[in-house]
Amino acid sequence: MKPTTITNKNARKFPFVDYHYQTKTLGNFTGRCAKTSSKSLRDISRDYFDNEANHDFLSDAAVFGTLIATAAVPIIAGLSAVVELCRALPF
């Protein structure tokens, strides 16, 4: 037995269209390009390093070096194990 759908034959097929729709206007829009700052890359980087750069560079560099050394120890140990495995295998 096929399922039957209950439909209203008098129902509207498409949504109602508002034919009197008017878009909003943008008050002072002229269509021209926005004004951009005329700062050079050197000025922008100078402002960054003067105002926003971290002044604790030595402590940050020490922490970064410690992290790299900590991560390098297991990597070197793994490479050493691979070399020992290659020596043990008969090639």
LINZI-V133237 format. One record per helix or strand of 3 or more residues. SS is the DSSP state (a for helix, b for strand). FROM is the first residue (numbers start at 1). TO is the last residue. If there is no record, write none. Layout:
ss:SS from:FROM to:TO
ss:SS from:FROM to:TO
This chain:
ss:a from:41 to:51
ss:a from:57 to:88
